[in-house]
Every structure is written in structure tokens, then in C-alpha cells.
């Protein structure tokens, strides 16, 4: 029986690590304040992708470590993104099979919900630190995440097919 996803058998660990390195560099690009608010957390989107398609390599512990790297790179409170990514990874892991078997549209809704939960964690942590955080910034990155999810899936599958055909 052929695997449902061609990435399950052919994706090496170095490709997963390289993709996280690229997306971390993308997240660390400074963006001025009016344009930064609708931007999704690209690292969390890629984390969700690998949690769904390669759970043997990426889990909740890896989400915590990647969150610590984001905290260090973005000069945030140490552990803030680590906790947020851990919560999002737990939500995705808990319903991984149901999410993976649905269409890209329903996957986008589930991933946007996990992103919203992650943003809620960041909001609660910022409340404890008495930092200003507007409520509309909670849902806007979740909406853009939902819109980007099908494109990410198609791009990653195209890369996998290209790699497989050019070996």
C-alpha cells in the first residue's frame, strides 16, 4: 500500500532542519509596526506542517526548543513563544489524524485555531508583564495563517516531487 503522503518516506532530517533554519531567518526579518500585525508566525506554520506530515521527527519537545530559539532571536520574554508553541503543538498532535485526513480548507481552519490558541498564550503572558497588546492583533495572524496554509502544502509537495524526480 502506498503512503498517503509522499513526504513520509522521503524527507530526510536535514531537510526538516534546513526548512526551520530558513523560516526562523524569515521570522527574524524586522518589519515596521503597521505591516507586522497581519503577518503570521511562519515558524509556527512550518511547525504545524511538520507535526502533521512528519510526526516521527517533530513533536512537542521540538516545538518547545524551537519556541526558545524564537524567543532568543526576537528578544521576547524567554519561554513565551516556547509555551505558545507547546500549546499549539499539543492541540495539533491531539487531533493530528483527523486534521491530516481533511481537505486543505478544513486543515486551514484547524491550523488557524491552533495559531489563535498560541496568540492567546502570548496575550496572557504579556498581560502578566503589563505590556500593551491590542486584542485585534490576536485574530489577524490566525486569518492570514488560514489563508497561507493551502499554499504551504502545495509548495512543500511540489518540492518533494521535484526532489523525487531529480534523484
N, C-alpha and C positions, 0 to 999 in steps of 0.2 A: 504494500500500500504506500503510495507516495505521500510525503508530508504535506500538510495543509499549507505551510508557509515555506518557501524555498530558502529563507534565511536561517531556518532552524539548523540545518545540516551544514551549511557552507560558510557561516560567518565566523571568522577567526577572532580570537580575543583581542588581538592588536587592532582590528578594525573598530571594535567597540570602544577601546581606549582612545584611539585616534579621533573617533567621532565626538567623544566627550571633550577632548582637548580642543577641538575646533569650536564646539558650541560654547565652551567656557570662555574662549577668547572672544567669541561673538557677544556674549553677555557682558564682558568687561569693557566693551567699547563705550566711552562716555557719550551720552545723548542729552541734549538740553531739556530742561523740565517740561515744556509743553508737549514734546514729542515722546517722552519716555513713558508717559502714563498708559497709552494703549498698547505698548509693546508687551508681548507675552514673555514669560520666563522660558527662554529657549532651552535651557538646561533641563528644566522640569519636563518640557515636551519630549525631549530626547530620552530622558529617564523613563517616562511613561511608555515610549515606543519600545525600548529595550526590555522593560518589565513585561510587556505583552508578548513580544516576539522572541525573546531570549532570556527567559526567567532563570535558566541554569547559571548564567553569568552575573546577572544584576538582581539584587534583592534589596531588602530593607536596610541592611547594613551598608551596602554600597550607596544607597540613597543618603544615608546619614553622612558618610565620608565625602560624597560629592557636595552635599549641603555645607559641610565645613569648608571645603575649598571655595565655594561661592561666598561664604561669609568672609573668608580671608581676602579674597580677590575684590570684593565690593565694599570692603571696610564697614560691614554691618556688624551688629552685635553677634559675638561668637556663639553659635548654636541656634540662631534664629532661623536661618534657612535650613539648617540640619534638621531641626524639629519639624519645620513645614514640609520638607521633602520626605521625611519619615512618615508623616501622617498621610500625605498623598500616595506614597508607595504602598502603605498598608491598605488604603482604600482600593487601589488598583489591584493589588495582589489578592485581596479578598474576593473580588469578582472577576478575576482575570479570564477565566474560561468563558464566562457569559459575555464579557466585553469583546474578546477576540473573535467570537463566533458571529457577532452582529455586523451590520454594514458599517461603512465608514461614517455615515451620518450619526448612527447611534453611538459609535465609538467616540465621535467628536463630542457628543453630549456628556458621555461618561468622563472623558478626559477633562472637559471644561469644568465639570463638577469637582473633580479632584484638584484642579487648579484653584477653584474657588475656595475649597477647604484649606489649601495651602495659603492662599491670601488671607483667609480668616485667622490662621495661626500667626502670620506676620502682623496682622492688625492687633490681635490680643497682646502679643509681645510688645508692640510699640505703645499700646495703652499703658502697660506696666512701666515703660520707660518714659512716659509722659512726652512722647514725641508726636507732633502733629501728623495726622493721617486722615485724609478725606475718604468718606465712605464710597464715593463713586469710583475711586481707584481700585476697589475690591472686585467689581464685576467686569470692568472693561478689559483687563488682560485675559479673563476667562472667555470672553466672547471672541477675542482675536485668536485665542488658542483653539477654540472650536472651529474657527474658520481655517486655520492653518493645518489642522490635523489630517484631512484627506490629502493635502499636497505633500506633507511629510511622508505619509505612507507610500504614495505613488513614487516620490523621489527615491526613497530607500529601496523599493522593489526594483526600480529602474537601474539603480547602481548594482544591485545583486545580480540582475540579469546580464548587465554589461560585464561584470566580473566573471560570471559563469561562462559566457560566450567567448571571452578573450583569454582563456587559460591555456 
